[in-house]
Amino acid sequence: MAWVQTARPPIAAAFSEVSRAPAGGADLSWAHPESGTRAAAFGAAAVREGPSLRGALTDLEMPAGAPAGMPGPWFGFATFAGHAGREWAGFPDLRFALPSLLAWSDGGRHFLAAFGEGAQRRLDAARTTLDDARGSLRPNPAVRVVTAAGERERWNGLVSRALAAIRAGTLEKVVLARAIDVEADAPLDPRALLAALEARYPTCRSFLVRGSSGVFLGATPELLCTVDGDRVEADALAGSAGPDQAETLASNAKEVREHRSVVDHIVRALSAIAERVQSPAAPRVRALANVVHLHTPVTARLAPGRGVADVVAALHPTAAVGGAPSAAALRFLAEHEGLDRGLYAGIVGWVGERRAELAVALRSALVRGRRARLFVGAGIVEGSSPDAEWEETELKARALLDALGARP
């Protein structure tokens, strides 16, 4: 069957169910293995970029009559702090695209959609070349960690400065990040790394963003938000420990304090644009293969006239990746962290007609040829120590290091 759209807005589109969907070479891929949902976006029939995240998300034209359950059709990403440096050459700071071709799977069924001029022709061509679109995955070569001289001392000093700001009353919490560089004997296959992450972390949202000179990918446990009509859900995910400490995490005063600041930030942010903002009184423990987190889902009903753009503008960046108060934490990071975060701790995902699923880009890596830069962070509050927070980042880094098979 095929679906063609001719009414306003003037976006031609075609849709078909297929026996299988192309997977290789996507410009942006998105998956939640636990639910059986996958999507791969190829090319761009329309693009929204620019300095304003709210403006870009407000300006997304939607094809009429899109099939129920289709993710997107707009897929994209935005940086953590609005601007990335030279480390991220080849990646825009903000980009949401209506793909020329969208492939997705849901519950074992596979679908294709094409958008823009020549949509039906492009759809027909894709249906005849599915076998050619699925390249085999190369096993990743031997990978080793490249240790940066003085990195531990730099981290200790950074945490100490953060604790001094907290004790002075300037900050309540700040999330510090660091990078871990790895090098392989041959070019890395980003798709093989992503497949390994999906196998290890099926409850996470995995993503891959292809830039002109590299690939950014990860498997994140944290959703910024899901939006369905006027219903919003946001994740408060903060407070971490090793799997062997799962039973005591919820009673750890320092971790609970760190978590509470994130919950409070999300509740305040949503209260400005929504009604009936609700969250459980106590957090749950969310267990992953390498780490456990405190998790509180926050739900709300949007006020009339509010939409996805308002939710994203209110929440991003959350206290789980920036800190609290937000403006003071971001100033501290700009002045002291010394790390070009780029897309790390930014947002990635899809937006549709009054619907969205957007994640915080954590447990992630920037891959270029034989090299990859992994990003990890830890929340600093009163009671934190440089050694304990270093160990937390080491714990979180295992997600990618194990998937790479990296050695010291």
Secondary structure, 3 states (H helix, E strand, C coil): CCCCCCCCCCCCEEEEEECCCCCCCCCEEEEEHHHCEEEEEECCCEEEECCCHHHHHHCCCCCCCCCCCCCCCEEEEECCCCCCCHHHCCCCCEEEEECCEEEEEECCEEEEEEECCCHHHHHHHHHHCCHHHCCCCCCCCCEEEECCCCHHHHHHHHHHHHHHHHHCCCCCEEEEEEEEEEEECCCCCHHHHHHHHHHHCCCCEEEEEECCCCEEEEEECCEEEEEECCEEEEEEEEEEECHHHHHHHCCCHHHHHHHHHHHHHHHHHHHCCEEEEECCCCCEEEECCCCEEEEEEEEEEECCCCCHHHHHHHHCCCCCCCEECHHHHHHHHHHHCCCCCCCCCCEEEEEECCEEEEEECCCEEEEECCEEEEEEEEEECCCCCHHHHHHHHHHHHHHHHHHHCEEC
